[in-house]
């Protein structure tokens, strides 16, 4: 199991203790309440209390800071209240190590830090160096640093090795994994990690028959496997050709309205194996049709109970051709805005439903859709964001009107997302003909027909109210 850490108040990882696996508080509700505090004095008092409170307090503070896109100085301010002076100085020194790309310079930085802070632990650094050496093609030195780690840091070191793309290194890693698994006194967490690595490497070679055997061993060792682990095991069962064993679980996933294309593909193959004389497309279409009717009935008497009325902000952004558009360009139109990004899995899961909405309203001149790519983390240039977005649309046969929300060069914030107070994505906004925001919706529940039915009901109600 990977070490679960919160984003540090002075840098990205490993500054504070691990988060609780399950919260006993409704932190999302508390976050919304905290964001609504207008009195600066009261707000600062609350934030200071959180900074010195429990781990859940710290998690809440972290989520608030992320939502507000705090600058570095703000993180440091609260970190100083939480962390002992020496530990804070150590964490600051570690930052240079974490961001350095040159391996030799990284080693020099570590040597300096160890000299300044001889009583600190460096297992996490060694784990990262194991990955660095493996990526540099030096397997033997990678193993030297792996051997310097233990417990959670050892797991991190192994995970670094699993992600190396060099076939030669991957082969050496695979052999070392097999050798290590022969050890009788191997800690169970490490054994599970290594088995998962072995499964992953087998999957990379499309050796599903052996991958599913390893996946079963992992499930047998784990007293509380996650649903994702169970689902993946059944996907591997299907990929290995054991459709009969995999079919009940795959059918359950389909009934739970999964949007996972891999699961859908395996279910089709398993269904065709189980019922060779039946039409799998007609079968899936009938399931989808039933769901559509159920959700349409759910929103049939929708009366706009969740609608709001806030003046939409003025904004400027770029369309796919690089032209600047603003709020006034959509005057007298109902705007359906979807803030999304290619790295955001829930955003992408919601796009099939949004495509259905676009198709549904393609002949309605009063409804305009804006799919605004925002909060990009891999590049900030217009061409890069635009090209990777359009490439994703093309690969999935989406015909969605793309717009790009770039970061401000000075503030490093996405300008349009800031205007609309977007803290998390996917974030959907509906603006009426008079320029008022009538809906703010964050996240995706996982059901395409539910999304389509709900958004349709809102759009039609907004039309009616205007």
Beta strands, then each sheet from edge to edge (+ up, - down):
strand 1: 310-311
strand 2: 316-319
strand 3: 324-326
strand 4: 334-340
strand 5: 367-373
strand 6: 402-404
strand 7: 427-431
strand 8: 436-442
sheet 1: 1+ 8- 7+ 4- 5- 6- 2+ 3-
end
